Amino acid sequence: MSGCIIGLAHSPFGKLDTETVESLIVRVANDALKDAGIEAREVDEIVLGHFNAGFSAQDFTASLVLQANPDLRFKPATRVENACATGSAAVHQGLKSLEAKTARIVLVVGVEQMTTTPAAEIGRNLLKASYVRDEAKIEGGFAGIFGTIAGLYFQKYGDQSDALAMIAAKNHKNGVGNPYAQFRKDLGYDFCRKESEKNPFVAGPLKRTDCSLVSDGAAAIVLADVETALRMKKAIAFRATAHVQDFLPMAKRDILKFEGCALGWKQALAKAGIALGDLSLIETHDCFTIAELIEYEAMGLVPEGQGARAIKEGWTQKDGKLPVNPSGGLKAKGHPIGATGVSMHALCAMQLMGAAGDIQIKDARLAGIFNMGGAAVANYVSILERIK
């Protein structure tokens, strides 16, 4: 075990017009410290996950966390970025400090404010997480990239429109119970399956309901070494972690295999000494429904090309044998880039504490997290369990 979550906080995700990057950071930082029952002066290190890429005029944002409390002044603070896996990159960086024994308590914050950016700029900003030299001209922004992936998958394995609509409907239904979710409406399978004025095609075979939302939001967790955590009121331990980085250009990889995701899961499960089926739930990176479908295969739930089986047979439903995205996922919860990975860890910790309310998975013991940057380029896996 490399460390434990001892406190957490989560803002609502959505269009937060009255917030700023700074106000969101301050809000969740203070709430997480309060939840952990510790004072700001006890924090040894701060890690901020903030993608930015043009979404915020304020760059160099690590020191904004110090605005939460004067006692954070002079603490080492670092901003990390790894595209849409920025939040998990921040979490794993904090764990490394605990492992190195350079810190006993680390405050990790993830934040993004995207909705104040004009739509055309949003697309350009997101494409900075692709291999710009070759891929920036793909129509439809990042949706175009995953639309291309979906089209290639359809060509190889047949039309998967039914399965993608089922994934979208599942995640929207789950999101109804998540108080932090941006979109809390059960759209139903029929709406997600049919092209309509409200659900047009966006890129390739992907419709609007196949795409995650542009969001504002923040989340924070307080990490502590195991010895310290066991003296606190709660301790959610990292049983295993893995980080696998792949080539950036899609042309250098078989983009339908998500090989970095597969290797990350293989490494983490081996370190944890468990099988995939031992997990009580998974929060996975459904930036687009095709991503969740391929991730079923990469995590080892089904063989390559059979992702549809997992959703069609109900395995990944909230009451299935391996619930996937009981929070509603990025699809319903929203995807403020720098906050996403931290949010996944916070919500899984809530599940293991039995404190997830309407999205609670009964008797949750082990939770898996997969957070992805780019098109399966930055791949982070965490496996959590409650030890107190």
Secondary structure, 3 states (H helix, E strand, C coil): CCCEEEEEEECCCECCCCCCHHHHHHHHHHHHHHHHCCCHHHCCEEEEECCCCCCCCCCCCHHHHHHHCHHHCCCCEEEECCHHHHHHHHHHHHHHHHHCCCCCEEEEEEEEECCCCCHHHHHHHHHCCCCHHHHCCCCCHHHHHHHHHHHHHHHHHCCCHHHHHHHHHHHHHHHCCCCCCCCCCCCHHHHHHCCCCCCCEEECCEEHHHECCCCEEEEEEEEECHHHHCCCCCCEEEEEEEEEECCCCHHHCCCCCCHHHHHHHHHHHHHHCCCHHHCCEEECCCCEHHHHHHHHHHCCCCCCCCHHHHHHCCCCCCCCCCCECCCCHHHHHCCCHHHHHHHHHHHHHHHHHCCCHHHCCCCCCEEEEEEEECCCCEEEEEEEEECC
